Amino acid sequence: MSQKLSKQKLQVLLSHSAVRYGLVGVANTIVGLGFSFFLVFIGVLPELANTLGIIAGMINSYFLNKRFTFKSQNSHKSDFVRFCIAMGISYAVNMLIFTLSFRILGINEYISILIASVAYTITGYLISRFWAFKQR
């Protein structure tokens, strides 16, 4: 009985796109931040490391978000272009926040990457949810 109840609770929880986006985000964060942190650790310029980490996460993100998060039935051509625009805007927000926190405010580069990643995630979800993967 409790196993059935747990499955129902899980299904209800996973019915929300924000929760699914969060799960995909965890995977993308592990890939993207892990890659960014590794690159900073080996001496790559933090801005470049941040950018390459975002690209690594984006590759995984498109496919997972299209099918799992937003369950889009739109063509890849349509969704991919919109996704790239959404992520481009999110990246611009990310770099603005990163530059402000790291270069202007002097916050540690690892913490600055984390702060910028939060802004990127929120921006990416909102644009993806309401525009990029919106059913047409």
Secondary structure, DSSP 4 states (H G I P E B T S, - for coil): -HHHHHHHHHHHHHTSHHHHHHHHHHHHHHHHHHHHHHHHHTT--HHHHHHHHHHHHHHHHHHHIIIIIS---S-HHHHHHHHHHHHHHHHHHHHHHHIIIIIIS---HHHHHHHHHHHHHHHHHHHIIIIIT---
